[in-house]
């Protein structure tokens, strides 16, 4: 079986990867990453028969289903708590290497909020966000990213975070 790279796959930072949905054709490539954790942000991001691959390779699968992403405010496309939880998982050393995967733009929102935590310029965050979403008119998501309070995320000291990922 050949290495088949999942669509939308990229290295976010050392030990942190992103991807569109996974299926059995990706198993050899995913195995080469030596993942400890996979965070799935949607029910259909991982083919059902691919779940056993995670078990066999001792990769912890954390599923935050798409249905949970319903916001409690009309203008917010996602709930801050779910972005916060996702970031806390992917920033934990014990989770690395970690893959965050989704069948929608949710992974791009999480990564954009991570970039905000790392003090990226907002224009650069939005350029990367738009590159991966490939969809126009995501104004609500972009507004959410801009207003996301990074202090909600409990991680190692912010200065240590900046040293690690800069």
Number of C-alpha atoms within 10 A of each C-alpha: 8 9 13 13 16 19 12 15 16 15 11 15 12 11 18 20 21 23 22 20 23 23 15 15 15 18 19 14 15 19 14 9 13 15 21 18 22 25 22 27 29 21 16 16 22 22 13 13 10 15 15 12 16 19 11 8 12 13 20 15 18 14 15 17 14 18 9 12 18 13 14 11 9 9 12 16 20 21 15 21 13 17 23 20 15 22 21 17 19 24 20 13 11 11 20 19 21 27 25 29 28 25 19 16 19 22 25 25 22 23 24 25 25 24 21 20 18 18 12 14 10 15 9 13 23 18 11 15 25 17 12 17 16 9 10 7 8 14 11 14 20 20 13 18 26 15 11 17 14 17 10 13 18 13 14 12 8 13 9 11 14 12 9 11 11 10
